[in-house]
């Protein structure tokens, strides 16, 4: 009688030297400590290659000397060429490749709220529906009538963006409130994912007759204010760039095998 697959696996044994790892002796000398207090790790959510030198110069002009990284971490989201850059602080002794880069914060404008619904409680409720509520704009609750409520939400960028939400008072059918995202980068009009255009979406090719409806439109994006930025190169550290070329929700897109998948940016301290 031939052996079953389970019986064959049961007879398998590790080869010599594979069972136990030897214990290394203490390493003599001084351990080199890497200062990560001014380091960020990040990646672009995109299926397109990124111009490394132009990206470095642009971010240097925006961030300038960021000793505590507060501007880089809390004034985003950051984009380059309409591609989203997700950043996180590099903690001491952490491997940059182990940092989870799936969430970033957006300011979102909530429209079509019924009268009396612009409140801190409603802001938290709506924010936690979109992602994780972080804060509400204090101007929401000052002055007279507002056309929208502005909230800041931590979003999972591996999931489709939310277009709207239904809210209702007790005993009523409810009404839809609509969302607009500030600094929203490229996203797909078919699936709502950030990082690729509709012509590169898998759903697009699931419909040979191209009859799929575009549920996501440009109205989800608020107009961006242009800002002229100059003189950022002086904040860049010398040396070859160590940046990613591209990443996506699927496989990373790289120009060559030597290109790393992540970016570690280290700003100069102010002398």
C-alpha positions as CSV (number, residue, x, y, z in Angstrom):
1,X,0.0,0.0,0.0
2,X,1.4,3.4,-1.0
3,X,2.0,6.0,1.7
4,X,-0.3,8.8,2.2
5,X,0.9,12.4,2.0
6,X,0.4,12.8,5.8
7,X,2.5,9.7,6.5
8,X,5.3,11.0,4.2
9,X,5.4,14.4,6.0
10,X,5.4,12.6,9.4
11,X,8.7,10.8,8.4
12,X,10.4,14.0,7.4
13,X,13.2,15.2,9.7
14,X,15.5,18.2,9.7
15,X,19.0,17.7,8.4
16,X,22.0,17.9,10.6
17,X,22.6,21.4,12.0
18,X,19.2,22.7,11.2
19,X,17.5,21.9,14.6
20,X,19.3,24.3,16.9
21,X,21.0,27.7,16.4
22,X,24.4,28.1,18.1
23,X,24.7,30.7,20.7
24,X,27.0,33.6,19.7
25,X,29.7,34.8,22.1
26,X,29.6,38.4,23.3
27,X,30.7,40.9,20.6
28,X,33.8,42.7,21.8
29,X,34.2,46.5,21.4
30,X,31.7,49.3,21.4
31,X,28.3,48.9,19.9
32,X,27.6,51.6,17.3
33,X,24.3,53.4,18.2
34,X,22.4,54.8,15.2
35,X,20.6,58.1,15.9
36,X,17.1,57.7,14.6
37,X,15.6,60.8,16.4
38,X,15.4,62.7,13.1
39,X,14.6,59.8,10.8
40,X,11.4,58.9,9.0
41,X,10.7,55.8,7.0
42,X,8.1,55.8,4.2
43,X,6.9,54.5,0.9
44,X,4.9,55.7,-2.0
45,X,1.5,54.1,-2.6
46,X,1.7,53.9,-6.4
47,X,2.2,51.7,-9.3
48,X,4.4,54.3,-11.1
49,X,8.1,55.0,-10.9
50,X,9.1,58.0,-8.9
51,X,11.7,60.6,-9.9
52,X,14.1,60.2,-7.0
53,X,16.1,63.4,-7.2
54,X,13.0,65.6,-7.9
55,X,11.2,63.9,-4.9
56,X,14.1,64.6,-2.6
57,X,14.4,68.2,-3.5
58,X,10.6,68.8,-3.2
59,X,10.4,67.2,0.3
60,X,13.5,69.1,1.4
61,X,11.9,72.4,0.4
62,X,8.6,71.5,2.2
63,X,10.1,70.1,5.4
64,X,13.2,72.3,5.8
65,X,15.1,71.4,9.1
66,X,12.6,69.3,11.0
67,X,14.3,68.5,14.2
68,X,11.3,67.0,15.9
69,X,9.6,65.8,12.7
70,X,6.3,67.2,13.9
71,X,5.6,69.0,10.7
72,X,6.4,65.9,8.6
73,X,4.3,63.6,10.8
74,X,1.3,65.8,11.5
75,X,0.9,68.2,8.6
76,X,0.3,65.7,5.9
77,X,-0.8,63.8,3.9
78,X,2.3,64.3,1.7
79,X,2.3,63.7,-2.0
80,X,4.7,63.9,-4.9
81,X,3.4,64.0,-8.4
82,X,0.0,63.1,-7.0
83,X,1.4,59.9,-5.5
84,X,0.8,59.4,-1.8
85,X,3.8,59.1,0.6
86,X,3.0,57.3,3.8
87,X,5.5,58.1,6.6
88,X,6.2,56.9,10.1
89,X,8.8,57.6,12.7
90,X,11.7,55.2,12.8
91,X,12.0,54.1,16.4
92,X,15.4,53.2,18.0
93,X,16.7,49.8,17.1
94,X,13.9,49.2,14.6
95,X,14.5,47.8,11.2
96,X,13.0,50.2,8.6
97,X,11.6,47.2,6.6
98,X,9.6,46.1,9.6
99,X,7.7,49.4,10.0
100,X,4.0,49.1,9.0
101,X,3.2,51.8,6.4
102,X,-0.5,51.3,5.8
103,X,-2.1,54.3,7.5
104,X,-2.0,58.1,7.1
105,X,-4.2,61.0,8.2
106,X,-6.4,63.1,6.0
107,X,-8.5,66.2,6.6
108,X,-12.0,65.4,5.3
109,X,-14.9,67.8,4.7
110,X,-18.3,66.4,5.5
111,X,-21.2,67.9,3.5
112,X,-25.0,67.9,3.6
113,X,-25.3,67.4,7.3
114,X,-28.8,68.2,8.6
115,X,-29.3,71.4,10.7
116,X,-28.0,70.9,14.2
117,X,-25.7,68.0,13.3
118,X,-22.4,69.8,13.3
119,X,-21.2,68.7,16.8
120,X,-18.2,67.0,18.4
121,X,-20.2,63.8,18.9
122,X,-21.3,63.6,15.2
123,X,-17.7,64.4,14.2
124,X,-16.4,61.4,16.1
125,X,-19.1,59.2,14.8
126,X,-18.5,60.1,11.2
127,X,-14.7,60.0,11.6
128,X,-14.7,56.5,13.1
129,X,-16.9,55.3,10.2
130,X,-14.2,56.5,7.7
131,X,-11.3,55.3,9.8
132,X,-10.0,56.4,13.2
133,X,-11.2,59.8,14.3
134,X,-8.3,62.1,15.4
135,X,-9.7,65.6,15.8
136,X,-12.2,68.1,14.6
137,X,-11.5,71.6,13.3
138,X,-12.3,74.1,16.1
139,X,-13.8,76.4,13.5
140,X,-16.6,73.9,12.9
141,X,-18.3,75.0,16.1
142,X,-17.7,78.8,15.9
143,X,-19.6,81.5,14.1
144,X,-22.7,81.0,12.0
145,X,-23.9,78.4,9.6
146,X,-21.3,76.2,8.0
147,X,-21.6,74.4,4.7
148,X,-19.5,71.5,5.9
149,X,-17.8,70.0,8.9
150,X,-14.0,69.4,8.8
151,X,-12.5,66.4,10.6
152,X,-9.1,64.7,10.6
153,X,-9.1,60.9,10.3
154,X,-6.4,58.2,10.3
155,X,-7.2,56.1,7.2
156,X,-6.1,52.6,6.1
157,X,-4.8,53.3,2.6
158,X,-5.0,49.6,1.6
159,X,-8.8,50.0,1.6
160,X,-11.1,52.0,-0.7
161,X,-11.9,55.5,0.3
162,X,-15.4,56.2,1.6
163,X,-17.7,58.3,-0.5
164,X,-20.7,58.9,1.8
165,X,-22.5,57.8,4.9
166,X,-26.1,57.6,5.9
167,X,-27.2,59.1,9.1
168,X,-30.7,59.4,10.6
169,X,-32.6,60.7,13.6
170,X,-34.8,58.3,15.6
171,X,-38.0,57.7,13.6
172,X,-36.6,59.1,10.3
173,X,-35.5,57.4,7.1
174,X,-32.1,59.1,7.2
175,X,-30.1,61.2,4.9
176,X,-26.8,60.9,3.1
177,X,-23.7,63.0,4.0
178,X,-20.9,63.2,1.4
179,X,-17.2,63.4,1.8
180,X,-14.5,65.5,0.2
181,X,-10.8,64.8,0.9
182,X,-8.1,67.5,1.2
183,X,-4.8,66.7,-0.6
184,X,-6.3,63.5,-2.0
185,X,-3.7,61.8,-4.3
186,X,-4.3,59.7,-7.4
187,X,-7.1,57.1,-6.9
188,X,-9.1,54.7,-8.9
189,X,-12.5,55.7,-10.2
190,X,-13.6,52.1,-10.3
191,X,-12.5,50.5,-7.0
192,X,-11.7,53.6,-4.9
193,X,-8.1,52.5,-4.0
194,X,-5.3,55.0,-3.7
195,X,-2.3,54.3,-5.9
196,X,-3.5,53.4,-9.4
197,X,-5.6,54.8,-12.1
198,X,-8.8,53.2,-13.4
199,X,-7.1,51.8,-16.6
200,X,-4.7,49.8,-14.4
201,X,-7.5,48.4,-12.1
202,X,-8.2,44.7,-12.1
203,X,-11.9,45.4,-11.9
204,X,-11.7,47.3,-15.3
205,X,-10.6,44.1,-17.0
206,X,-13.3,42.0,-15.4
207,X,-15.8,43.7,-17.7
208,X,-14.7,43.2,-21.3
209,X,-17.4,45.5,-22.6
210,X,-16.2,48.2,-20.2
211,X,-19.7,48.6,-18.7
212,X,-18.4,49.0,-15.2
213,X,-19.7,52.1,-13.4
214,X,-17.3,54.7,-12.0
215,X,-18.6,55.1,-8.5
216,X,-15.7,57.4,-7.5
217,X,-15.2,60.7,-9.1
218,X,-13.0,63.8,-8.9
219,X,-15.6,65.6,-6.7
220,X,-14.1,63.5,-3.8
221,X,-11.1,65.8,-4.0
222,X,-11.0,69.4,-2.8
223,X,-9.0,71.9,-4.8
224,X,-5.4,72.1,-3.6
225,X,-3.8,75.4,-2.8
226,X,-0.5,76.0,-4.7
227,X,2.6,76.9,-2.7
228,X,5.9,78.1,-4.2
229,X,8.8,76.4,-2.5
230,X,12.4,77.2,-2.9
231,X,15.8,76.6,-1.4
232,X,15.4,73.1,0.1
233,X,18.5,71.5,-1.2
234,X,20.6,72.8,1.7
235,X,18.7,70.6,4.1
236,X,19.6,67.4,2.3
237,X,22.5,65.2,3.6
238,X,25.2,64.5,1.0
239,X,25.5,61.0,-0.4
240,X,23.7,58.7,-2.8
241,X,19.9,58.5,-2.5
242,X,18.4,55.6,-0.6
243,X,14.8,55.7,-1.6
244,X,12.1,53.5,-3.1
245,X,11.0,54.0,-6.6
246,X,7.5,52.7,-6.3
247,X,5.2,50.6,-4.3
248,X,1.6,49.6,-4.6
249,X,-1.1,47.7,-2.8
250,X,0.1,44.6,-4.6
251,X,3.8,44.2,-5.7
252,X,6.4,46.9,-5.4
253,X,7.5,48.4,-8.7
254,X,11.3,49.0,-8.9
255,X,13.6,50.2,-11.6
256,X,16.3,47.6,-10.7
257,X,17.0,45.0,-8.1
258,X,19.3,47.3,-6.2
259,X,16.6,49.8,-5.5
260,X,15.2,49.4,-1.9
261,X,11.5,49.5,-1.2
262,X,11.6,52.1,1.4
263,X,12.8,55.7,2.0
264,X,14.7,56.7,5.1
265,X,15.0,60.5,5.3
266,X,17.4,62.1,7.8
267,X,17.3,65.9,8.2
268,X,20.3,68.0,9.1
269,X,20.3,69.5,12.6
270,X,20.3,73.3,12.8
271,X,23.8,74.5,13.7
